[in-house]
Amino acid sequence: MTDAGVRAAAAPVTDSLPVADIYDCTDPGARTAGLDAAAAAIARSELVLLPTDTVYGVAADAFSPAAVTRLLAAKNRGRGMPVPVLIGEASTLAGLVLKTPEAATRLAQEFWPGGLTLVVEHAPSLAWDLGDAEGTVAVRLPDDELTRDLLRRTGPLAVSSANRSGRPAATTAQEADQQLGEHAAVVLDGGPRDSSAASTIVDCTGPTPRVLRVGAVPVDRLREVLPDITD
């Protein structure tokens, strides 16, 4: 079965426990149906579980405060850890900031799409609330065509790893569904991820770029592009 009924041998569903529709996106027909359903869910400020090039994520409309609040509640996460944003094209970054730092431009040219998240100062005019971010936003262009296809339909999405805070990141759609499926409307199954490594995060808001988290992109690779980067 390749459409919204993909829950073979699932436990009985009660009225009190919502169940997300799972789409096997390795099947072309189910992929199209899944993208349609996911885009519609995002438009309703609902949550979607999806693959990235690192781990599975939980996604919400970045411009819907209600959706972002729902995401934080699903993860049992406070506003002190703002939600990162995924974009579908590198050019989208320019529309989110007043000025793109040179360091961010150089890193994006080298490592996007890929496992690098850049923290930049967002444009004050943006009507979003991603948490207590103090005027900054963490942005990434993922190297996953399924998720990028969705991003091209929806625009920027607030996306965090699809796990409850303190638990391991999900590397399969099934793991993501087990942890957060009751909070999501749609699960896009793009197959297992090869690594549980999260993205590397670099703060580009100061005069010297600073590594906030080491992940998929090693620090020595970053220094090949920006020798003065600190960690």
NULO-777524 format. One record per residue (C-alpha): x, y, z. Coordinates in steps of 0.001 Angstrom, whole numbers. Example, Ala and Ser with C-alpha at 12.3 -4.5 7.8 and 13.67 -1.06 7.14 Angstrom:
REM residues 2
[[12300 -4500 7800]]
[[13670 -1060 7140]]
REM end
This chain:
REM residues 231
[[0 0 0]]
[[1527 3304 -1016]]
[[-946 6029 -125]]
[[-2342 7531 3059]]
[[-3244 4154 4485]]
[[313 2948 4995]]
[[24 1505 8485]]
[[97 -2226 7965]]
[[-530 -4189 11130]]
[[-863 -977 13114]]
[[-2366 -1015 16568]]
[[-6054 -24 16816]]
[[-6578 3708 16728]]
[[-8671 5388 19378]]
[[-10565 8624 18968]]
[[-8278 10299 21517]]
[[-5065 9594 19598]]
[[-4753 11285 16188]]
[[-2863 9308 13588]]
[[-767 10931 10877]]
[[-1142 9821 7269]]
[[2098 8159 6110]]
[[3191 8376 2469]]
[[5885 6110 1035]]
[[7624 8706 -1109]]
[[9861 6152 -2797]]
[[6730 5407 -4870]]
[[6172 8187 -7461]]
[[2400 8248 -7075]]
[[2526 8301 -3309]]
[[5241 10970 -3446]]
[[2968 13329 -5364]]
[[28 12610 -3074]]
[[2239 13044 -12]]
[[3550 16412 -1161]]
[[-11 17577 -1853]]
[[-1161 16448 1588]]
[[1878 17933 3338]]
[[1489 21313 1639]]
[[-2196 21377 2580]]
[[-1354 20472 6192]]
[[1245 23242 6399]]
[[-1327 25721 5064]]
[[-3639 24667 7922]]
[[-843 25336 10470]]
[[-485 21601 11133]]
[[2761 19663 11537]]
[[4514 17435 9011]]
[[7250 14856 9637]]
[[9779 14736 6804]]
[[13281 13587 5885]]
[[16276 15870 5584]]
[[19799 15006 4517]]
[[20768 14607 8173]]
[[17854 13263 10259]]
[[14046 13339 10117]]
[[12444 16617 11082]]
[[9134 18031 12259]]
[[8016 20972 10129]]
[[5628 23879 10572]]
[[4788 27049 8686]]
[[7537 29465 9769]]
[[5104 32389 9485]]
[[2373 30824 11630]]
[[2926 31455 15367]]
[[254 28859 16168]]
[[2067 26224 14108]]
[[5446 26987 15701]]
[[3868 26848 19155]]
[[2411 23467 18234]]
[[5861 22267 17138]]
[[7519 23373 20380]]
[[4788 21700 22429]]
[[5126 18447 20467]]
[[8839 18322 21219]]
[[8337 19410 24823]]
[[10715 22259 24095]]
[[10704 25809 25415]]
[[10962 29108 23566]]
[[14554 29482 24750]]
[[15619 27165 21914]]
[[14299 28899 18768]]
[[13307 26734 15821]]
[[15608 26743 12747]]
[[14260 27448 9273]]
[[14734 25370 6115]]
[[14626 26976 2676]]
[[14224 25418 -766]]
[[16719 27575 -2671]]
[[19895 29393 -1592]]
[[18552 32626 -3099]]
[[15758 32650 -487]]
[[18289 33623 2192]]
[[18575 37145 772]]
[[14855 37675 1333]]
[[15118 36805 5022]]
[[17885 39259 5986]]
[[18626 42940 5553]]
[[22200 42119 4516]]
[[23826 38734 4057]]
[[27180 38592 5909]]
[[30127 37803 3649]]
[[31007 34818 5853]]
[[27513 33389 5419]]
[[27695 33844 1649]]
[[31025 32019 1410]]
[[29889 29151 3628]]
[[26604 28797 1768]]
[[28386 28694 -1585]]
[[30633 25889 -345]]
[[28305 23767 1786]]
[[24733 24336 564]]
[[22760 22288 -4]]
[[24044 20281 2928]]
[[24462 19857 6654]]
[[25344 23427 7600]]
[[23045 25836 9448]]
[[23858 29562 9374]]
[[22701 31949 12089]]
[[22039 35439 10688]]
[[20105 38552 11698]]
[[16685 38370 10080]]
[[14840 41292 8548]]
[[12729 43070 11226]]
[[9783 43151 8851]]
[[9343 39371 8861]]
[[6101 38389 10587]]
[[7239 35271 12406]]
[[7852 34075 15945]]
[[10302 31179 16128]]
[[11032 31517 19842]]
[[13287 33828 21833]]
[[15719 34363 18966]]
[[16554 38036 19700]]
[[16400 39070 16064]]
[[18307 36144 14611]]
[[17332 33069 12627]]
[[19130 29780 11934]]
[[18775 28906 8231]]
[[19685 25804 6225]]
[[19277 24534 2679]]
[[18888 20744 2988]]
[[20324 18326 451]]
[[17119 16331 78]]
[[14986 16697 -3026]]
[[11747 15527 -1397]]
[[11901 18156 1317]]
[[13104 20810 -1103]]
[[10133 20046 -3358]]
[[7859 20684 -389]]
[[9725 23886 490]]
[[9252 25136 -3066]]
[[5508 24768 -2535]]
[[5280 26195 973]]
[[8121 28662 1345]]
[[10386 28621 4420]]
[[9480 26062 7079]]
[[10335 25992 10763]]
[[11943 22569 11180]]
[[13443 20827 14195]]
[[14589 17235 14613]]
[[11643 14832 14877]]
[[12172 13702 18442]]
[[11039 14615 21914]]
[[13636 16778 23673]]
[[16288 14606 25274]]
[[15624 11588 23048]]
[[17720 10427 20059]]
[[17037 11997 16687]]
[[14915 9909 14318]]
[[16700 8459 11289]]
[[13641 6717 9805]]
[[10049 7760 9211]]
[[8949 5023 11601]]
[[11100 6403 14424]]
[[9797 9913 13748]]
[[6220 8641 13727]]
[[6709 6748 17001]]
[[7957 9888 18742]]
[[5818 12643 17216]]
[[3255 11016 14933]]
[[361 11784 17259]]
[[1096 15500 16831]]
[[1477 15497 13033]]
[[-1000 15392 10169]]
[[1344 13889 7555]]
[[4521 11795 7506]]
[[6662 11794 4370]]
[[8717 8596 4291]]
[[11808 9153 2183]]
[[13670 6110 3441]]
[[16272 5797 6207]]
[[18949 8401 6773]]
[[22552 7184 6698]]
[[23679 9139 9758]]
[[22181 10545 12939]]
[[24528 13546 12822]]
[[22708 16860 13041]]
[[23815 19866 11025]]
[[26790 21978 12040]]
[[25673 25428 13237]]
[[27740 28579 12602]]
[[26862 31995 14037]]
[[27524 34627 11378]]
[[26090 37599 13275]]
[[29384 38806 14792]]
[[32637 40076 13301]]
[[34149 36573 13528]]
[[32049 33503 12609]]
[[31671 31092 15511]]
[[30792 27391 15540]]
[[27882 26797 17913]]
[[27487 23069 17241]]
[[29713 20590 15471]]
[[27786 18160 13318]]
[[27705 16961 9721]]
[[30333 19446 8490]]
[[33656 19154 10384]]
[[35361 22290 11712]]
[[38487 21675 9615]]
[[36339 21824 6460]]
[[34874 25128 7626]]
[[38391 26499 8184]]
[[39293 25693 4592]]
[[36750 28381 3655]]
[[37058 30708 6668]]
[[40446 30258 8397]]
[[39540 32632 11245]]
[[36362 30805 12297]]
[[36248 30026 16038]]
[[34825 27045 17867]]
REM end
